[in-house]
Amino acid sequence: MSARAVFQAVLCSLVMVSALSPAHALTEQELIAKLEAAGYSQIRDIKSTAEGTSVKATKNGKEVSIVVDRSGKIQERR
């Protein structure tokens, strides 16, 4: 395999990894907007954890605990 082919393979891999990775962590305002768009209100107690960002909120009149992972996926904790 030529050096040029290796370089192109490495470059292609880096582009793919960067495209699949979040460009940056959500700011608090972006996180709140994302949760409000998903139907949550009274968003509070925002804390960074090993899993992502933990949040307390209300949805459909019920108190919920949420974790938003680094990719932006919202998961309710029970």
Phi and psi in radians as a Rosetta constraint file:
Dihedral C 1 N 2 CA 2 C 2 CIRCULARHARMONIC -1.327 0.35
Dihedral N 2 CA 2 C 2 N 3 CIRCULARHARMONIC 2.803 0.35
Dihedral C 2 N 3 CA 3 C 3 CIRCULARHARMONIC -1.066 0.35
Dihedral N 3 CA 3 C 3 N 4 CIRCULARHARMONIC -0.637 0.35
Dihedral C 3 N 4 CA 4 C 4 CIRCULARHARMONIC -1.137 0.35
Dihedral N 4 CA 4 C 4 N 5 CIRCULARHARMONIC -0.723 0.35
Dihedral C 4 N 5 CA 5 C 5 CIRCULARHARMONIC -1.140 0.35
Dihedral N 5 CA 5 C 5 N 6 CIRCULARHARMONIC -0.704 0.35
Dihedral C 5 N 6 CA 6 C 6 CIRCULARHARMONIC -1.113 0.35
Dihedral N 6 CA 6 C 6 N 7 CIRCULARHARMONIC -0.793 0.35
Dihedral C 6 N 7 CA 7 C 7 CIRCULARHARMONIC -1.020 0.35
Dihedral N 7 CA 7 C 7 N 8 CIRCULARHARMONIC -0.785 0.35
Dihedral C 7 N 8 CA 8 C 8 CIRCULARHARMONIC -1.139 0.35
Dihedral N 8 CA 8 C 8 N 9 CIRCULARHARMONIC -0.668 0.35
Dihedral C 8 N 9 CA 9 C 9 CIRCULARHARMONIC -1.140 0.35
Dihedral N 9 CA 9 C 9 N 10 CIRCULARHARMONIC -0.759 0.35
Dihedral C 9 N 10 CA 10 C 10 CIRCULARHARMONIC -1.129 0.35
Dihedral N 10 CA 10 C 10 N 11 CIRCULARHARMONIC -0.787 0.35
Dihedral C 10 N 11 CA 11 C 11 CIRCULARHARMONIC -1.063 0.35
Dihedral N 11 CA 11 C 11 N 12 CIRCULARHARMONIC -0.762 0.35
Dihedral C 11 N 12 CA 12 C 12 CIRCULARHARMONIC -1.076 0.35
Dihedral N 12 CA 12 C 12 N 13 CIRCULARHARMONIC -0.736 0.35
Dihedral C 12 N 13 CA 13 C 13 CIRCULARHARMONIC -1.090 0.35
Dihedral N 13 CA 13 C 13 N 14 CIRCULARHARMONIC -0.756 0.35
Dihedral C 13 N 14 CA 14 C 14 CIRCULARHARMONIC -1.113 0.35
Dihedral N 14 CA 14 C 14 N 15 CIRCULARHARMONIC -0.700 0.35
Dihedral C 14 N 15 CA 15 C 15 CIRCULARHARMONIC -1.118 0.35
Dihedral N 15 CA 15 C 15 N 16 CIRCULARHARMONIC -0.745 0.35
Dihedral C 15 N 16 CA 16 C 16 CIRCULARHARMONIC -1.140 0.35
Dihedral N 16 CA 16 C 16 N 17 CIRCULARHARMONIC -0.751 0.35
Dihedral C 16 N 17 CA 17 C 17 CIRCULARHARMONIC -1.106 0.35
Dihedral N 17 CA 17 C 17 N 18 CIRCULARHARMONIC -0.768 0.35
Dihedral C 17 N 18 CA 18 C 18 CIRCULARHARMONIC -1.185 0.35
Dihedral N 18 CA 18 C 18 N 19 CIRCULARHARMONIC -0.548 0.35
Dihedral C 18 N 19 CA 19 C 19 CIRCULARHARMONIC -1.239 0.35
Dihedral N 19 CA 19 C 19 N 20 CIRCULARHARMONIC -0.528 0.35
Dihedral C 19 N 20 CA 20 C 20 CIRCULARHARMONIC -1.547 0.35
Dihedral N 20 CA 20 C 20 N 21 CIRCULARHARMONIC -0.303 0.35
Dihedral C 20 N 21 CA 21 C 21 CIRCULARHARMONIC -1.547 0.35
Dihedral N 21 CA 21 C 21 N 22 CIRCULARHARMONIC 2.550 0.35
Dihedral C 21 N 22 CA 22 C 22 CIRCULARHARMONIC -1.081 0.35
Dihedral N 22 CA 22 C 22 N 23 CIRCULARHARMONIC 2.451 0.35
Dihedral C 22 N 23 CA 23 C 23 CIRCULARHARMONIC -1.154 0.35
Dihedral N 23 CA 23 C 23 N 24 CIRCULARHARMONIC -0.624 0.35
Dihedral C 23 N 24 CA 24 C 24 CIRCULARHARMONIC -2.802 0.35
Dihedral N 24 CA 24 C 24 N 25 CIRCULARHARMONIC 2.806 0.35
Dihedral C 24 N 25 CA 25 C 25 CIRCULARHARMONIC -1.209 0.35
Dihedral N 25 CA 25 C 25 N 26 CIRCULARHARMONIC 2.613 0.35
Dihedral C 25 N 26 CA 26 C 26 CIRCULARHARMONIC -1.169 0.35
Dihedral N 26 CA 26 C 26 N 27 CIRCULARHARMONIC 2.432 0.35
Dihedral C 26 N 27 CA 27 C 27 CIRCULARHARMONIC -1.303 0.35
Dihedral N 27 CA 27 C 27 N 28 CIRCULARHARMONIC 2.916 0.35
Dihedral C 27 N 28 CA 28 C 28 CIRCULARHARMONIC -1.047 0.35
Dihedral N 28 CA 28 C 28 N 29 CIRCULARHARMONIC -0.713 0.35
Dihedral C 28 N 29 CA 29 C 29 CIRCULARHARMONIC -1.130 0.35
Dihedral N 29 CA 29 C 29 N 30 CIRCULARHARMONIC -0.705 0.35
Dihedral C 29 N 30 CA 30 C 30 CIRCULARHARMONIC -1.164 0.35
Dihedral N 30 CA 30 C 30 N 31 CIRCULARHARMONIC -0.684 0.35
Dihedral C 30 N 31 CA 31 C 31 CIRCULARHARMONIC -1.093 0.35
Dihedral N 31 CA 31 C 31 N 32 CIRCULARHARMONIC -0.823 0.35
Dihedral C 31 N 32 CA 32 C 32 CIRCULARHARMONIC -1.073 0.35
Dihedral N 32 CA 32 C 32 N 33 CIRCULARHARMONIC -0.769 0.35
Dihedral C 32 N 33 CA 33 C 33 CIRCULARHARMONIC -1.068 0.35
Dihedral N 33 CA 33 C 33 N 34 CIRCULARHARMONIC -0.718 0.35
Dihedral C 33 N 34 CA 34 C 34 CIRCULARHARMONIC -1.114 0.35
Dihedral N 34 CA 34 C 34 N 35 CIRCULARHARMONIC -0.774 0.35
Dihedral C 34 N 35 CA 35 C 35 CIRCULARHARMONIC -1.182 0.35
Dihedral N 35 CA 35 C 35 N 36 CIRCULARHARMONIC -0.714 0.35
Dihedral C 35 N 36 CA 36 C 36 CIRCULARHARMONIC -1.096 0.35
Dihedral N 36 CA 36 C 36 N 37 CIRCULARHARMONIC -0.687 0.35
Dihedral C 36 N 37 CA 37 C 37 CIRCULARHARMONIC -1.128 0.35
Dihedral N 37 CA 37 C 37 N 38 CIRCULARHARMONIC -0.460 0.35
Dihedral C 37 N 38 CA 38 C 38 CIRCULARHARMONIC -1.541 0.35
Dihedral N 38 CA 38 C 38 N 39 CIRCULARHARMONIC 0.054 0.35
Dihedral C 38 N 39 CA 39 C 39 CIRCULARHARMONIC 1.739 0.35
Dihedral N 39 CA 39 C 39 N 40 CIRCULARHARMONIC 0.133 0.35
Dihedral C 39 N 40 CA 40 C 40 CIRCULARHARMONIC -1.590 0.35
Dihedral N 40 CA 40 C 40 N 41 CIRCULARHARMONIC 2.620 0.35
Dihedral C 40 N 41 CA 41 C 41 CIRCULARHARMONIC -2.420 0.35
Dihedral N 41 CA 41 C 41 N 42 CIRCULARHARMONIC 3.106 0.35
Dihedral C 41 N 42 CA 42 C 42 CIRCULARHARMONIC 0.815 0.35
Dihedral N 42 CA 42 C 42 N 43 CIRCULARHARMONIC 0.875 0.35
Dihedral C 42 N 43 CA 43 C 43 CIRCULARHARMONIC -1.328 0.35
Dihedral N 43 CA 43 C 43 N 44 CIRCULARHARMONIC 2.247 0.35
Dihedral C 43 N 44 CA 44 C 44 CIRCULARHARMONIC -2.729 0.35
Dihedral N 44 CA 44 C 44 N 45 CIRCULARHARMONIC 3.127 0.35
Dihedral C 44 N 45 CA 45 C 45 CIRCULARHARMONIC 0.858 0.35
Dihedral N 45 CA 45 C 45 N 46 CIRCULARHARMONIC 0.906 0.35
Dihedral C 45 N 46 CA 46 C 46 CIRCULARHARMONIC -1.420 0.35
Dihedral N 46 CA 46 C 46 N 47 CIRCULARHARMONIC 2.087 0.35
Dihedral C 46 N 47 CA 47 C 47 CIRCULARHARMONIC -2.399 0.35
Dihedral N 47 CA 47 C 47 N 48 CIRCULARHARMONIC 2.464 0.35
Dihedral C 47 N 48 CA 48 C 48 CIRCULARHARMONIC -1.418 0.35
Dihedral N 48 CA 48 C 48 N 49 CIRCULARHARMONIC 2.314 0.35
Dihedral C 48 N 49 CA 49 C 49 CIRCULARHARMONIC -2.304 0.35
Dihedral N 49 CA 49 C 49 N 50 CIRCULARHARMONIC 3.088 0.35
Dihedral C 49 N 50 CA 50 C 50 CIRCULARHARMONIC -1.127 0.35
Dihedral N 50 CA 50 C 50 N 51 CIRCULARHARMONIC -0.534 0.35
Dihedral C 50 N 51 CA 51 C 51 CIRCULARHARMONIC -1.364 0.35
Dihedral N 51 CA 51 C 51 N 52 CIRCULARHARMONIC -0.460 0.35
Dihedral C 51 N 52 CA 52 C 52 CIRCULARHARMONIC 2.674 0.35
Dihedral N 52 CA 52 C 52 N 53 CIRCULARHARMONIC -2.281 0.35
Dihedral C 52 N 53 CA 53 C 53 CIRCULARHARMONIC -2.016 0.35
Dihedral N 53 CA 53 C 53 N 54 CIRCULARHARMONIC 2.145 0.35
Dihedral C 53 N 54 CA 54 C 54 CIRCULARHARMONIC -1.639 0.35
Dihedral N 54 CA 54 C 54 N 55 CIRCULARHARMONIC 2.527 0.35
Dihedral C 54 N 55 CA 55 C 55 CIRCULARHARMONIC -2.534 0.35
Dihedral N 55 CA 55 C 55 N 56 CIRCULARHARMONIC 2.553 0.35
Dihedral C 55 N 56 CA 56 C 56 CIRCULARHARMONIC -1.848 0.35
Dihedral N 56 CA 56 C 56 N 57 CIRCULARHARMONIC 2.455 0.35
Dihedral C 56 N 57 CA 57 C 57 CIRCULARHARMONIC -2.761 0.35
Dihedral N 57 CA 57 C 57 N 58 CIRCULARHARMONIC -3.136 0.35
Dihedral C 57 N 58 CA 58 C 58 CIRCULARHARMONIC -2.141 0.35
Dihedral N 58 CA 58 C 58 N 59 CIRCULARHARMONIC 2.396 0.35
Dihedral C 58 N 59 CA 59 C 59 CIRCULARHARMONIC -2.487 0.35
Dihedral N 59 CA 59 C 59 N 60 CIRCULARHARMONIC 2.258 0.35
Dihedral C 59 N 60 CA 60 C 60 CIRCULARHARMONIC 0.929 0.35
Dihedral N 60 CA 60 C 60 N 61 CIRCULARHARMONIC 0.664 0.35
Dihedral C 60 N 61 CA 61 C 61 CIRCULARHARMONIC 1.376 0.35
Dihedral N 61 CA 61 C 61 N 62 CIRCULARHARMONIC 0.062 0.35
Dihedral C 61 N 62 CA 62 C 62 CIRCULARHARMONIC -2.004 0.35
Dihedral N 62 CA 62 C 62 N 63 CIRCULARHARMONIC 2.489 0.35
Dihedral C 62 N 63 CA 63 C 63 CIRCULARHARMONIC -1.280 0.35
Dihedral N 63 CA 63 C 63 N 64 CIRCULARHARMONIC 2.348 0.35
Dihedral C 63 N 64 CA 64 C 64 CIRCULARHARMONIC -2.361 0.35
Dihedral N 64 CA 64 C 64 N 65 CIRCULARHARMONIC 2.654 0.35
Dihedral C 64 N 65 CA 65 C 65 CIRCULARHARMONIC -1.857 0.35
Dihedral N 65 CA 65 C 65 N 66 CIRCULARHARMONIC 2.365 0.35
Dihedral C 65 N 66 CA 66 C 66 CIRCULARHARMONIC -2.257 0.35
Dihedral N 66 CA 66 C 66 N 67 CIRCULARHARMONIC 2.579 0.35
Dihedral C 66 N 67 CA 67 C 67 CIRCULARHARMONIC -2.168 0.35
Dihedral N 67 CA 67 C 67 N 68 CIRCULARHARMONIC 2.232 0.35
Dihedral C 67 N 68 CA 68 C 68 CIRCULARHARMONIC -1.862 0.35
Dihedral N 68 CA 68 C 68 N 69 CIRCULARHARMONIC 2.006 0.35
Dihedral C 68 N 69 CA 69 C 69 CIRCULARHARMONIC -1.350 0.35
Dihedral N 69 CA 69 C 69 N 70 CIRCULARHARMONIC 3.093 0.35
Dihedral C 69 N 70 CA 70 C 70 CIRCULARHARMONIC -1.113 0.35
Dihedral N 70 CA 70 C 70 N 71 CIRCULARHARMONIC -0.378 0.35
Dihedral C 70 N 71 CA 71 C 71 CIRCULARHARMONIC -1.523 0.35
Dihedral N 71 CA 71 C 71 N 72 CIRCULARHARMONIC -0.097 0.35
Dihedral C 71 N 72 CA 72 C 72 CIRCULARHARMONIC 1.689 0.35
Dihedral N 72 CA 72 C 72 N 73 CIRCULARHARMONIC 0.049 0.35
Dihedral C 72 N 73 CA 73 C 73 CIRCULARHARMONIC -1.265 0.35
Dihedral N 73 CA 73 C 73 N 74 CIRCULARHARMONIC 2.304 0.35
Dihedral C 73 N 74 CA 74 C 74 CIRCULARHARMONIC -1.680 0.35
Dihedral N 74 CA 74 C 74 N 75 CIRCULARHARMONIC 2.233 0.35
Dihedral C 74 N 75 CA 75 C 75 CIRCULARHARMONIC -2.284 0.35
Dihedral N 75 CA 75 C 75 N 76 CIRCULARHARMONIC 2.232 0.35
Dihedral C 75 N 76 CA 76 C 76 CIRCULARHARMONIC -1.445 0.35
Dihedral N 76 CA 76 C 76 N 77 CIRCULARHARMONIC 2.432 0.35
Dihedral C 76 N 77 CA 77 C 77 CIRCULARHARMONIC -1.732 0.35
Dihedral N 77 CA 77 C 77 N 78 CIRCULARHARMONIC 2.493 0.35
